[in-house]
Amino acid sequence: MRKIKTGFATPNSHLVKIGTLAAMFNILPSTINFYTSEGFLKADGRSKGGYRLYDPEKAIATLKKIENLQNKKRFSLKEIKKLI
């Protein structure tokens, strides 16, 4: 089971940027960008600077689901997209 890092939330909000979310789940930010562009993840807002912000609990739940379906069930991304 993947160990999730915690303690990354910003002081003013529970939403986090892509880099922080990627660090929490131990994946590359480009993976978060890919999943967002393909419709697997949805940003929950934007920062003042225009960065996408994610609710870490929702996003990590989705990432765990994707990881499980890919690694344990051997589903393709096309199949996973239909399920999410």
Secondary structure, 3 states (H helix, E strand, C coil): CCCCCCCCCCCCCCCEEHHHHHHHHCCCHHHHHHHHHCCCCCCCEECCCCCEEECHHHHHHHHHHHHHHHHCCCCCHHHHHHHC
